[in-house]
Amino acid sequence: MSSIEMRVTVPSAFKEMEKNIEDGMNGKPSTRCLHTGYNSIDENAEGGMRKGGVYWLSGEEGTGKTSLKCNIVNRILAAGGKVASLTLEMTINDELEKMTSIFAGNSVSRAIRGKGVIMPEALKKAKELIVQSGRFFLVDQSTVATTTGLWSFARRMVSKYKIDLLTIDYLQLLKVEHSNKMSGEEEVAEQSKCVKDIAGILQIPVLCVAAINAQGKVRYSRQADYDGAGHWQLSREDENPPGPPEYTQNINLFTKKARFGIPFVNLPFKLYGTTGLFEERMKDNGEEKAES
């Protein structure tokens, strides 16, 4: 870890701030943030995800957490960025199906079952972006299952590939070494500390996906440790959604900067299931308009 450990000092941090101020005032805004690709999210997060920041994406089952994460990853890859992802909920195969569905605009699962179509051109472009670009790195629980394993994976991705973002899907499934004597709250705190240390020491943004129960707490624990640079929470608009996540449903995206206690801001999104297509709504002169 010492070969890539980055220590920030007061002089170095102040010097960086001076340069950012000067550039901003001269019409050259700092690119210190990684854009999610969604204007309303980026604007609320002061431009996007900052290096060293931990960002949380939470919600109950079927509210579109993984789909929104995959959308963000696809948009970063399309913009030339590098992303490493750990999926603890799904296998690599399932994760790739979801990402390809998003890119192609149609469900891969339905096509595999003979009930849908994936155009060859779309599949070719998805392969170029996800596989052949060499900018996307995906592992599942068969490779990384513990906090120690996550540290090793993150260090390798930063030192060897210079990734721009690390994502972790379903953080609470990450095992903590020697957790047999820990309470649920202590285990959640250790998981949270691990990702905060990775973000802070390796100086990359980390996007964590976590399931919560109806009371807004991390599942399997009475405590939600969501202290971080930002927190985006998804919830259903429909009390009785038409079916499981693969069907069209409305969702709400709430966002806040947890560290500074800024209240939630309601950002309406519409999610179209496994294709992961969101309709981003913004207000213009008092009228609502949609951005694709």
GUMIVEX-185376 format. One record per residue (C-alpha): x, z, y; residue in three letters. Coordinates in pm, whole numbers, plus 50000, padded with zeros to 5 digits. Example, Ala and Ser with C-alpha at 12.3 -4.5 7.8 and 13.67 -1.06 7.14 Angstrom:
! GUMIVEX-185376
@east=51230	up=50780	north=49550	code=ALA;
@east=51367	up=50714	north=49894	code=SER;
//
This chain:
! GUMIVEX-185376
@east=50000	up=50000	north=50000	code=MET;
@east=50287	up=50067	north=50238	code=SER;
@east=50375	up=49696	north=50261	code=SER;
@east=50042	up=49616	north=50428	code=ILE;
@east=49952	up=49950	north=50583	code=GLU;
@east=49881	up=49908	north=50955	code=MET;
@east=49930	up=50205	north=51182	code=ARG;
@east=49766	up=50192	north=51522	code=VAL;
@east=49936	up=50383	north=51802	code=THR;
@east=49804	up=50466	north=52149	code=VAL;
@east=50049	up=50224	north=52319	code=PRO;
@east=49970	up=49936	north=52081	code=SER;
@east=49594	up=49994	north=52105	code=ALA;
@east=49604	up=50014	north=52486	code=PHE;
@east=49813	up=49697	north=52506	code=LYS;
@east=49561	up=49514	north=52287	code=GLU;
@east=49275	up=49642	north=52503	code=MET;
@east=49450	up=49521	north=52820	code=GLU;
@east=49489	up=49174	north=52675	code=LYS;
@east=49126	up=49164	north=52561	code=ASN;
@east=49007	up=49268	north=52908	code=ILE;
@east=49225	up=49006	north=53077	code=GLU;
@east=49114	up=48732	north=52838	code=ASP;
@east=48748	up=48825	north=52877	code=GLY;
@east=48764	up=48825	north=53256	code=MET;
@east=48940	up=48486	north=53249	code=ASN;
@east=48662	up=48329	north=53046	code=GLY;
@east=48839	up=48362	north=52711	code=LYS;
@east=48639	up=48627	north=52520	code=PRO;
@east=48821	up=48805	north=52240	code=SER;
@east=48759	up=48684	north=51886	code=THR;
@east=48813	up=49031	north=51743	code=ARG;
@east=48472	up=49016	north=51571	code=CYS;
@east=48373	up=48824	north=51261	code=LEU;
@east=48043	up=48644	north=51322	code=HIS;
@east=47766	up=48690	north=51065	code=THR;
@east=47612	up=48357	north=51163	code=GLY;
@east=47295	up=48525	north=51290	code=TYR;
@east=47285	up=48539	north=51669	code=ASN;
@east=47050	up=48836	north=51694	code=SER;
@east=47256	up=49045	north=51450	code=ILE;
@east=47587	up=48954	north=51616	code=ASP;
@east=47456	up=49028	north=51964	code=GLU;
@east=47329	up=49369	north=51856	code=ASN;
@east=47664	up=49444	north=51689	code=ALA;
@east=47862	up=49356	north=52004	code=GLU;
@east=47963	up=49014	north=51881	code=GLY;
@east=47979	up=49063	north=51506	code=GLY;
@east=48170	up=49275	north=51255	code=MET;
@east=48488	up=49426	north=51393	code=ARG;
@east=48812	up=49476	north=51203	code=LYS;
@east=48823	up=49824	north=51057	code=GLY;
@east=48444	up=49866	north=51070	code=GLY;
@east=48215	up=49956	north=50782	code=VAL;
@east=47872	up=49794	north=50798	code=TYR;
@east=47579	up=49899	north=50582	code=TRP;
@east=47300	up=49675	north=50454	code=LEU;
@east=47029	up=49884	north=50291	code=SER;
@east=46671	up=49866	north=50175	code=GLY;
@east=46434	up=49925	north=49887	code=GLU;
@east=46411	up=49700	north=49581	code=GLU;
@east=46314	up=49341	north=49654	code=GLY;
@east=46359	up=49349	north=50030	code=THR;
@east=46629	up=49081	north=50039	code=GLY;
@east=46953	up=49279	north=50071	code=LYS;
@east=47159	up=49062	north=49838	code=THR;
@east=47006	up=48741	north=49975	code=SER;
@east=47097	up=48834	north=50332	code=LEU;
@east=47450	up=48930	north=50221	code=LYS;
@east=47490	up=48595	north=50043	code=CYS;
@east=47361	up=48413	north=50351	code=ASN;
@east=47622	up=48587	north=50566	code=ILE;
@east=47898	up=48509	north=50314	code=VAL;
@east=47799	up=48143	north=50295	code=ASN;
@east=47797	up=48110	north=50674	code=ARG;
@east=48141	up=48271	north=50705	code=ILE;
@east=48281	up=48039	north=50436	code=LEU;
@east=48125	up=47738	north=50607	code=ALA;
@east=48297	up=47843	north=50930	code=ALA;
@east=48637	up=47848	north=50754	code=GLY;
@east=48662	up=48221	north=50681	code=GLY;
@east=48781	up=48395	north=50363	code=LYS;
@east=48561	up=48644	north=50179	code=VAL;
@east=48616	up=48875	north=49880	code=ALA;
@east=48306	up=49013	north=49709	code=SER;
@east=48250	up=49285	north=49451	code=LEU;
@east=47910	up=49271	north=49280	code=THR;
@east=47823	up=49584	north=49086	code=LEU;
@east=47455	up=49500	north=49042	code=GLU;
@east=47475	up=49145	north=48906	code=MET;
@east=47721	up=48951	north=48695	code=THR;
@east=47943	up=48682	north=48846	code=ILE;
@east=47711	up=48419	north=48696	code=ASN;
@east=47402	up=48567	north=48862	code=ASP;
@east=47580	up=48605	north=49195	code=GLU;
@east=47697	up=48243	north=49191	code=LEU;
@east=47344	up=48127	north=49107	code=GLU;
@east=47209	up=48311	north=49411	code=LYS;
@east=47480	up=48181	north=49645	code=MET;
@east=47436	up=47824	north=49522	code=THR;
@east=47058	up=47855	north=49562	code=SER;
@east=47109	up=47957	north=49923	code=ILE;
@east=47349	up=47672	north=49994	code=PHE;
@east=47135	up=47411	north=49815	code=ALA;
@east=46804	up=47538	north=49953	code=GLY;
@east=46644	up=47551	north=49608	code=ASN;
@east=46641	up=47802	north=49323	code=SER;
@east=46914	up=47743	north=49064	code=VAL;
@east=46728	up=47970	north=48823	code=SER;
@east=46418	up=47751	north=48841	code=ARG;
@east=46627	up=47438	north=48792	code=ALA;
@east=46791	up=47590	north=48484	code=ILE;
@east=46443	up=47663	north=48344	code=ARG;
@east=46338	up=47304	north=48408	code=GLY;
@east=46100	up=47403	north=48689	code=LYS;
@east=46303	up=47296	north=48990	code=GLY;
@east=46555	up=47047	north=49121	code=VAL;
@east=46907	up=47092	north=49262	code=ILE;
@east=47028	up=46769	north=49419	code=MET;
@east=47373	up=46654	north=49297	code=PRO;
@east=47496	up=46623	north=49656	code=GLU;
@east=47398	up=46983	north=49731	code=ALA;
@east=47564	up=47110	north=49413	code=LEU;
@east=47881	up=46918	north=49499	code=LYS;
@east=47895	up=47067	north=49849	code=LYS;
@east=47830	up=47416	north=49712	code=ALA;
@east=48117	up=47372	north=49465	code=LYS;
@east=48349	up=47254	north=49743	code=GLU;
@east=48264	up=47559	north=49955	code=LEU;
@east=48249	up=47830	north=49689	code=ILE;
@east=48511	up=47710	north=49438	code=VAL;
@east=48741	up=47436	north=49561	code=GLN;
@east=48801	up=47575	north=49910	code=SER;
@east=49000	up=47866	north=49764	code=GLY;
@east=48847	up=48095	north=50028	code=ARG;
@east=48599	up=48287	north=49814	code=PHE;
@east=48697	up=48557	north=49564	code=PHE;
@east=48432	up=48719	north=49344	code=LEU;
@east=48461	up=48995	north=49083	code=VAL;
@east=48207	up=49213	north=48906	code=ASP;
@east=48203	up=49548	north=48727	code=GLN;
@east=48408	up=49405	north=48439	code=SER;
@east=48707	up=49382	north=48676	code=THR;
@east=48644	up=49657	north=48934	code=VAL;
@east=48437	up=49962	north=48842	code=ALA;
@east=48603	up=50257	north=49020	code=THR;
@east=48719	up=50356	north=49367	code=THR;
@east=49081	up=50324	north=49252	code=THR;
@east=49014	up=49975	north=49120	code=GLY;
@east=48846	up=49880	north=49447	code=LEU;
@east=49153	up=49993	north=49642	code=TRP;
@east=49382	up=49775	north=49427	code=SER;
@east=49149	up=49476	north=49460	code=PHE;
@east=49116	up=49512	north=49838	code=ALA;
@east=49493	up=49548	north=49891	code=ARG;
@east=49561	up=49237	north=49683	code=ARG;
@east=49299	up=49034	north=49870	code=MET;
@east=49439	up=49133	north=50210	code=VAL;
@east=49809	up=49101	north=50131	code=SER;
@east=49793	up=48780	north=49925	code=LYS;
@east=49494	up=48592	north=50062	code=TYR;
@east=49441	up=48737	north=50413	code=LYS;
@east=49065	up=48774	north=50366	code=ILE;
@east=48838	up=48814	north=50668	code=ASP;
@east=48564	up=49019	north=50499	code=LEU;
@east=48511	up=49240	north=50194	code=LEU;
@east=48157	up=49285	north=50060	code=THR;
@east=48044	up=49543	north=49804	code=ILE;
@east=47701	up=49501	north=49646	code=ASP;
@east=47534	up=49825	north=49536	code=TYR;
@east=47803	up=50068	north=49640	code=LEU;
@east=47642	up=50364	north=49463	code=GLN;
@east=47723	up=50206	north=49127	code=LEU;
@east=48096	up=50236	north=49204	code=LEU;
@east=48238	up=50516	north=48991	code=LYS;
@east=48451	up=50792	north=49139	code=VAL;
@east=48744	up=50919	north=48934	code=GLU;
@east=48708	up=51280	north=48816	code=HIS;
@east=48344	up=51283	north=48930	code=SER;
@east=48225	up=51486	north=48631	code=ASN;
@east=48253	up=51803	north=48842	code=LYS;
@east=48104	up=51651	north=49157	code=MET;
@east=47750	up=51681	north=49285	code=SER;
@east=47558	up=51366	north=49378	code=GLY;
@east=47622	up=51431	north=49748	code=GLU;
@east=47996	up=51473	north=49693	code=GLU;
@east=48013	up=51150	north=49494	code=GLU;
@east=47833	up=50955	north=49768	code=VAL;
@east=48072	up=51103	north=50025	code=ALA;
@east=48375	up=50993	north=49816	code=GLU;
@east=48237	up=50641	north=49779	code=GLN;
@east=48182	up=50625	north=50155	code=SER;
@east=48529	up=50762	north=50229	code=LYS;
@east=48686	up=50500	north=50004	code=CYS;
@east=48535	up=50205	north=50190	code=VAL;
@east=48607	up=50363	north=50529	code=LYS;
@east=48973	up=50406	north=50433	code=ASP;
@east=48993	up=50046	north=50311	code=ILE;
@east=48844	up=49914	north=50635	code=ALA;
@east=49058	up=50136	north=50856	code=GLY;
@east=49394	up=50099	north=50683	code=ILE;
@east=49365	up=49731	north=50587	code=LEU;
@east=49194	up=49646	north=50918	code=GLN;
@east=48914	up=49431	north=50781	code=ILE;
@east=48536	up=49465	north=50814	code=PRO;
@east=48359	up=49588	north=50500	code=VAL;
@east=47993	up=49507	north=50435	code=LEU;
@east=47827	up=49744	north=50187	code=CYS;
@east=47492	up=49683	north=50019	code=VAL;
@east=47311	up=49996	north=49903	code=ALA;
@east=46964	up=50063	north=49764	code=ALA;
@east=46756	up=50337	north=49923	code=ILE;
@east=46436	up=50508	north=49822	code=ASN;
@east=46114	up=50531	north=50023	code=ALA;
@east=46255	up=50824	north=50222	code=GLN;
@east=46557	up=50621	north=50334	code=GLY;
@east=46805	up=50806	north=50114	code=LYS;
@east=47067	up=50648	north=49890	code=VAL;
@east=46922	up=50621	north=49541	code=ARG;
@east=47056	up=50877	north=49292	code=TYR;
@east=47136	up=51122	north=49571	code=SER;
@east=46966	up=51348	north=49825	code=ARG;
@east=47216	up=51244	north=50091	code=GLN;
@east=47267	up=50915	north=50273	code=ALA;
@east=47616	up=50889	north=50418	code=ASP;
@east=47562	up=50593	north=50647	code=TYR;
@east=47810	up=50678	north=50919	code=ASP;
@east=47975	up=50352	north=51019	code=GLY;
@east=48008	up=50080	north=51278	code=ALA;
@east=47663	up=49939	north=51203	code=GLY;
@east=47362	up=49974	north=50977	code=HIS;
@east=47114	up=49698	north=50897	code=TRP;
@east=46805	up=49802	north=50704	code=GLN;
@east=46553	up=49569	north=50542	code=LEU;
@east=46191	up=49656	north=50471	code=SER;
@east=45881	up=49468	north=50361	code=ARG;
@east=45624	up=49367	north=50619	code=GLU;
@east=45360	up=49326	north=50350	code=ASP;
@east=45223	up=49643	north=50194	code=GLU;
@east=45143	up=49447	north=49881	code=ASN;
@east=45403	up=49168	north=49852	code=PRO;
@east=45289	up=48865	north=49648	code=PRO;
@east=45541	up=48924	north=49372	code=GLY;
@east=45905	up=48990	north=49289	code=PRO;
@east=46181	up=48880	north=49530	code=PRO;
@east=46180	up=48517	north=49417	code=GLU;
@east=45845	up=48463	north=49592	code=TYR;
@east=45799	up=48410	north=49965	code=THR;
@east=45762	up=48737	north=50154	code=GLN;
@east=45800	up=48870	north=50506	code=ASN;
@east=46064	up=49131	north=50576	code=ILE;
@east=46179	up=49333	north=50874	code=ASN;
@east=46545	up=49374	north=50962	code=LEU;
@east=46621	up=49691	north=51154	code=PHE;
@east=46968	up=49737	north=51296	code=THR;
@east=47158	up=50018	north=51464	code=LYS;
@east=47511	up=50125	north=51544	code=LYS;
@east=47509	up=50449	north=51353	code=ALA;
@east=47835	up=50580	north=51490	code=ARG;
@east=47707	up=50590	north=51847	code=PHE;
@east=47351	up=50687	north=51766	code=GLY;
@east=47190	up=50377	north=51915	code=ILE;
@east=46826	up=50356	north=51798	code=PRO;
@east=46705	up=50097	north=51552	code=PHE;
@east=46620	up=49756	north=51697	code=VAL;
@east=46353	up=49555	north=51519	code=ASN;
@east=46468	up=49200	north=51439	code=LEU;
@east=46191	up=49009	north=51256	code=PRO;
@east=46318	up=48785	north=50979	code=PHE;
@east=46135	up=48584	north=50717	code=LYS;
@east=46293	up=48563	north=50372	code=LEU;
@east=46218	up=48289	north=50124	code=TYR;
@east=46326	up=48453	north=49799	code=GLY;
@east=46620	up=48332	north=49597	code=THR;
@east=46686	up=48041	north=49831	code=THR;
@east=46775	up=48305	north=50087	code=GLY;
@east=46642	up=48104	north=50380	code=LEU;
@east=46579	up=48324	north=50680	code=PHE;
@east=46385	up=48236	north=50990	code=GLU;
@east=46552	up=48401	north=51286	code=GLU;
@east=46304	up=48469	north=51563	code=ARG;
@east=46407	up=48523	north=51922	code=MET;
@east=46210	up=48562	north=52243	code=LYS;
@east=46254	up=48305	north=52515	code=ASP;
@east=46070	up=48350	north=52844	code=ASN;
@east=45817	up=48573	north=52676	code=GLY;
@east=45746	up=48325	north=52399	code=GLU;
@east=45870	up=48356	north=52045	code=GLU;
@east=46075	up=48069	north=51909	code=LYS;
@east=46237	up=48014	north=51572	code=ALA;
@east=46598	up=47924	north=51500	code=GLU;
@east=46697	up=47778	north=51167	code=SER;
//
